[in-house]
């Protein structure tokens, strides 16, 4: 069983920006779904194959033009370019809104977690702080940090003996 991950930082701004971008893309995906339904196809590729088969042409645009479907086909291609593979119909609910799983994936991308080592170090530091808090302010004067950032006895500590 995996230990519960502890959140270090959540970048709410990036989440909001990406959700807004994906909501815009969801509109395009919804339009694509509607266009494909009117063309009685599940994908652009299926439409291309179907229309080329009907006309005997190898160019889908020419085939679509021959059947008066060039406006729909051009719009499908434009939408495909706008969506750029970032979102699909599987990422949307029946009402063409972002699924909660899609939203969770976005949140997860912009959430940073503590590593196992971070948790260990934090536990140690918490213990040191607890011990430090048990000392009186006078006793705390016996310790400090040196230039190297090491916790040491203060040069004025009553606990340091000088051999001199």
C-alpha positions as CSV (number, residue, x, y, z in Angstrom):
1,X,0.0,0.0,0.0
2,X,1.4,3.4,-1.1
3,X,1.8,6.0,1.6
4,X,-0.4,9.0,1.4
5,X,1.3,11.8,-0.6
6,X,1.5,15.1,1.2
7,X,0.9,18.2,-0.8
8,X,3.8,20.7,-0.9
9,X,2.4,23.3,-3.3
10,X,-0.7,23.7,-5.6
11,X,-0.3,26.2,-8.4
12,X,-3.9,27.5,-8.5
13,X,-3.2,30.0,-11.2
14,X,-1.9,27.4,-13.6
15,X,-4.9,25.2,-12.9
16,X,-7.3,28.1,-13.6
17,X,-5.5,28.9,-16.9
18,X,-5.5,25.3,-18.1
19,X,-9.1,24.7,-17.1
20,X,-10.1,27.9,-19.0
21,X,-8.1,26.7,-22.0
22,X,-9.7,23.2,-21.8
23,X,-13.2,24.7,-21.5
24,X,-12.6,26.6,-24.7
25,X,-11.3,23.4,-26.4
26,X,-14.4,21.6,-25.1
27,X,-16.6,23.9,-27.1
28,X,-14.6,23.0,-30.2
29,X,-14.7,19.3,-29.4
30,X,-18.5,19.6,-28.9
31,X,-18.8,21.4,-32.3
32,X,-16.7,18.6,-33.9
33,X,-19.0,15.9,-32.4
34,X,-22.1,17.7,-33.7
35,X,-20.6,18.2,-37.2
36,X,-19.6,14.5,-37.3
37,X,-23.1,13.5,-36.2
38,X,-24.7,15.5,-39.1
39,X,-22.3,13.8,-41.4
40,X,-23.2,10.4,-39.9
41,X,-19.5,9.6,-39.0
42,X,-17.6,9.0,-35.8
43,X,-14.3,10.6,-37.0
44,X,-12.8,12.9,-39.7
45,X,-11.0,9.9,-41.0
46,X,-14.2,7.9,-41.3
47,X,-15.8,10.8,-43.2
48,X,-12.8,11.1,-45.6
49,X,-12.9,7.3,-46.4
50,X,-16.7,7.4,-46.8
51,X,-16.8,10.4,-49.1
52,X,-13.8,9.3,-51.2
53,X,-15.4,5.9,-51.6
54,X,-18.7,7.5,-52.8
55,X,-16.9,9.7,-55.4
56,X,-14.0,7.5,-56.3
57,X,-11.6,10.4,-55.7
58,X,-8.5,10.3,-53.5
59,X,-8.7,13.9,-52.4
60,X,-11.2,14.3,-49.5
61,X,-11.7,18.0,-50.1
62,X,-12.6,17.4,-53.8
63,X,-15.0,14.6,-52.7
64,X,-16.6,16.8,-50.0
65,X,-17.0,19.6,-52.6
66,X,-18.6,17.2,-55.1
67,X,-21.2,16.3,-52.4
68,X,-21.6,19.9,-51.1
69,X,-20.0,19.0,-47.8
70,X,-16.9,21.1,-48.2
71,X,-17.9,23.8,-45.7
72,X,-18.4,21.1,-43.0
73,X,-15.2,19.3,-43.9
74,X,-13.1,22.5,-43.9
75,X,-14.6,23.4,-40.5
76,X,-13.8,19.9,-39.2
77,X,-10.2,20.4,-40.3
78,X,-10.0,23.8,-38.7
79,X,-11.4,22.5,-35.4
80,X,-8.9,19.6,-35.5
81,X,-6.1,22.1,-35.8
82,X,-7.5,24.3,-33.0
83,X,-7.9,21.2,-30.7
84,X,-4.4,19.9,-31.6
85,X,-5.0,16.6,-29.9
86,X,-5.2,18.2,-26.4
87,X,-8.8,17.1,-25.8
88,X,-11.2,14.5,-27.2
89,X,-14.8,13.4,-26.9
90,X,-13.8,10.9,-24.2
91,X,-12.7,13.8,-22.0
92,X,-16.2,15.2,-22.0
93,X,-19.5,14.3,-20.4
94,X,-22.7,13.7,-22.4
95,X,-23.5,17.4,-21.9
96,X,-20.1,18.3,-23.5
97,X,-18.5,19.5,-20.2
98,X,-15.1,18.5,-18.9
99,X,-15.2,15.2,-17.0
100,X,-14.1,15.3,-13.4
101,X,-11.3,12.9,-14.3
102,X,-10.0,15.4,-16.8
103,X,-10.2,18.2,-14.2
104,X,-8.4,16.0,-11.7
105,X,-5.6,15.3,-14.3
106,X,-5.2,19.1,-14.7
107,X,-5.0,19.7,-11.0
108,X,-2.6,16.8,-10.6
109,X,-0.2,18.3,-13.2
110,X,0.0,21.5,-11.2
111,X,0.3,19.9,-7.7
112,X,3.8,19.3,-6.2
113,X,4.2,16.7,-3.5
114,X,6.8,16.2,-0.7
115,X,9.3,13.5,-1.5
116,X,9.8,10.7,1.1
117,X,13.1,12.4,2.0
118,X,11.3,15.7,2.5
119,X,8.9,14.1,4.9
120,X,11.8,12.5,6.8
121,X,13.7,15.8,7.1
122,X,10.5,17.7,8.2
123,X,9.9,15.1,10.9
124,X,13.5,15.5,12.2
125,X,13.2,19.3,12.1
126,X,9.9,19.2,13.9
127,X,11.5,17.1,16.6
128,X,14.4,19.5,16.9
129,X,11.9,22.4,17.2
130,X,10.0,20.6,19.9
131,X,13.2,20.1,21.9
132,X,14.2,23.7,21.4
133,X,10.9,24.9,22.7
134,X,11.5,23.0,26.0
135,X,14.4,25.3,26.7
136,X,14.0,28.6,28.5
137,X,15.1,31.8,26.7
138,X,18.2,32.0,28.9
139,X,19.1,28.4,28.0
140,X,18.5,29.1,24.3
141,X,21.3,31.7,24.5
142,X,23.8,28.8,24.7
143,X,23.3,27.8,21.1
144,X,23.3,29.4,17.7
145,X,24.3,28.9,14.1
146,X,27.8,29.4,12.9
147,X,28.8,30.8,9.5
148,X,28.5,27.4,7.9
149,X,24.9,27.2,9.1
150,X,25.7,24.5,11.7
151,X,24.0,24.4,15.0
152,X,26.7,24.9,17.7
153,X,27.3,26.2,21.2
154,X,27.4,29.9,21.3
155,X,30.9,31.3,22.0
156,X,29.4,32.8,25.2
157,X,27.8,29.5,26.3
158,X,28.2,28.5,29.9
159,X,28.6,24.9,28.7
160,X,31.7,25.5,26.6
161,X,35.0,24.9,28.3
162,X,38.0,26.5,27.0
163,X,41.3,24.6,27.0
164,X,43.6,27.5,27.1
